[in-house]
Amino acid sequence: MTPNALGYRMPPEWSPHRATWLSWPHRESSWPGKFEPVPHVFAEMVRLLSPHEEVHINVTGQEMEEIVRDLLIAHDIDPSAIARAVFFHHNPTNDAWCRDHGPCFIQRNVDGRREEAIVDWGYNAWGGKYPPFEDDDVIPTRIAEEFGIPVYHPGIVMEGGSLDVNGAGTLLTTESCLLNPNRNPSLTREEIERYLTDYLGVRHILWLGDGIVGDDTDGHVDDLSRFTDPSTIVTAVEMDSSDENYQPLKENLDRLRSMRDQDGNPFRIVTLPMPPAAYYDGQRLPASYANFYIANGVVLLPSYDPTTDEIARQTLQRCFPTRRVTLLDSRDLIWGLGSFHCVTQQWPAV
């Protein structure tokens, strides 16, 4: 039987967390010429997250664990806080993008108690772009085995950053990613929808079009539009009509305004500005405020430019009145073509 038939559902990101999963960065080629500051960005993430929830970190082994511990202490995280809230797992990885290769947790209620399982989608580094990826592909099952959690294998390629759920039955994704032949070339749109329904417990799937320029994932939705509650979607818009992101973001906004939820009701659409165009070594970077991460008590919002950072922060703060929306510098991290949502994976509380 499928997880859906057994009563499993994927909780929304704002539901209470047990923890956040990270895969510690070590692949210097993901940030060519600019890797040195990246572990410090991760340490700052741990500093901001650990007062609110556990942080579980995949490392390649004992040597990396010790290096990371020392770095966390250097970032003013008390050793007692590390012992209480930070947990290391010797799970070798190829890269740091835990949103896409990490465990996708689903839950169900049975006799008044909540049970969890993991969906282990296939992972091929966004269409085979960045081999090797074999270690990343097995991370969900390694975690499931360590914690004794049931695991389901759909047998198709899917990345966490390519989908977002509202917790009430609706899932948001993009045509440019899920229908790209470099993922599941033999599957139709309807067949992909069936997998999402069967394994994540959704019943209503909404499709946006293209992603932003510079996004090597072929258009992940977490750079475009995100649920902030069951009836609200925040979406990135570009106000400069001469910018190459203007048209695809306008078309996605038009689609969102015509969409309905699982019960036939329109969504409340909130717009986020795009930061000024960012480049490194002549390459346009996929900088977007939509790549925020929702944790217990805090929302990590990438910071790119003071002219737009505060507008984005205030916009999201109104969407999350019970959490503190915190800006964190992402100008180095984004050179790897992703930000805070791309490197995190939530572990919902049971």
Number of C-alpha atoms within 10 A of each C-alpha: 6 15 21 21 12 15 14 23 26 27 26 21 22 21 16 18 19 18 23 25 22 25 29 26 21 19 13 14 12 17 19 12 10 15 19 13 11 21 17 18 19 21 21 17 18 24 21 18 22 20 17 16 21 22 25 22 22 24 23 19 13 12 9 16 19 13 10 20 18 13 17 23 15 12 15 11 20 13 14 9 14 19 10 13 18 22 15 22 17 14 17 17 25 21 23 23 27 28 22 27 32 31 26 24 23 24 23 20 14 10 5 7 8 12 15 19 21 24 22 28 25 21 24 22 24 19 18 12 12 13 12 14 17 14 15 24 22 20 22 24 21 18 18 19 12 10 9 10 15 13 22 18 13 16 12 14 18 24 25 22 24 22 22 22 24 24 20 20 20 22 26 21 24 24 19 19 25 26 17 15 12 15 21 17 10 9 14 12 10 9 11 17 18 15 18 20 22 20 24 25 27 24 16 18 18 19 18 24 17 21 25 24 18 18 16 18 21 22 26 28 29 28 25 27 30 23 26 19 19 17 18 17 20 24 26 27 24 20 14 12 10 9 12 13 22 17 18 19 24 17 14 21 23 12 14 22 13 9 15 15 19 19 10 8 10 15 18 14 16 19 17 23 18 25 21 16 16 17 15 12 9 7 11 15 22 26 29 28 28 26 26 25 23 26 28 22 17 18 23 23 26 27 23 23 16 10 10 16 20 13 13 24 22 13 16 25 16 11 18 18 10 11 17 17 25 17 17 18 18 19 20 19 24 22 25 21 18 23 30 26 24 23 26 27 28 29 26 22 15 13
